[in-house]
């Protein structure tokens, strides 16, 4: 895993103007292409759901989203009570999403 994954993934997402729909589409296609389903199809489906939630439009006048949400984080609306495990999950997700763009 890259030590600078947060800034590197951010740069990749910005330079390529990547949308949540684009990433969800990649995950969905990889899930469908996984031969015979199995663990690989489930892995891609799981990532697809994660990315859908990450990029979901969640207005600030509603309750805080249950899962991590890009919009809330970027605009400083999410609380800062994350754990070390939450941080590791985020780094792992960013690494996986970044690998989709290569």
N, C-alpha and C positions, 0 to 999 in steps of 0.2 A: 504494500500500500504506500502511496506517495505521502511524504510528510506534509506537503502543501496542498492536500486534496481539496480543501474547502475553497481556496482561492483559484486553484486550477480548474475545478469543476465549474465554479462561477464564471470564469473566463470562457470556458468552452460553451456554456449555455448562452452567454451573452453574445459571443462572436458568431455563433451559428443561428441566433435568434430562435432557439428551440422552445416550442410550446409544450404544455402538458399533454395536449392531444397527440402531438407527434410522438412523444415518448410512450404514451399508452398504446398507440398503434404499433410501435416496434415490439413492445412486450406481447401484445395480442397476437401479432404475426408469428413471433417466435414460439409462443405457446401452441398455436395451431400447427406449426411446422415440426414440432417435437414428435418424433416417430412413436406411434403407439401410446401417446399420453405419458403416463408414468410420472416419475419424480421431476423430470425436466419441464414437462408441461405445467405441473403444479408450481414449480419454482417461478416460471415466467408469469403465470396467472397471479401469484402472490405479489410479484413486483408490479404487475399491471394495477392491481388494487391499491398498492402503496402509492404509486405515482398519481393515480386518480385522486386519492385523498390529499396528497401533497399539494397538488395544483387546484384543488376544488375551490370554487368561489364561495367564500364564507364571509358574509357581511359583518362589520364590526358591531352593529347594533343587535346582533344575535348572540347566543351563548358561545363561549369558547369551544372550538372544535375539539373532539376527543383525541384525534390523532394530530401529528405534526402537520402544520399548514404553512406553506411558503408565504402566502399573502400576509398572514398574521405576524410571521417572523420579520419579514422585510419592513413592515410598518411599525415595528416595536410594540405590537399589541399582545404578544404572547408573554406569559409570565416567565421569569428566569429561574424557575425551580426545577430545572432538568437535572437528572442524575448523570453519573459517569456512564452508566449503561445507555442512557438516551443519547449521549454524545457519540458513543461508539456505534450505535445503530445509525445515526445520521451520517457519520463518516463512511460506514459500510454502504449505505444507500447511495451516497454521492459517488463513491468509487464505482459502484455497479452502473449507475446512470451514466457516468462519464464513459465507461467502457462501451455503452451502447452507441456512443457518438463516434467511435473510432472506425 
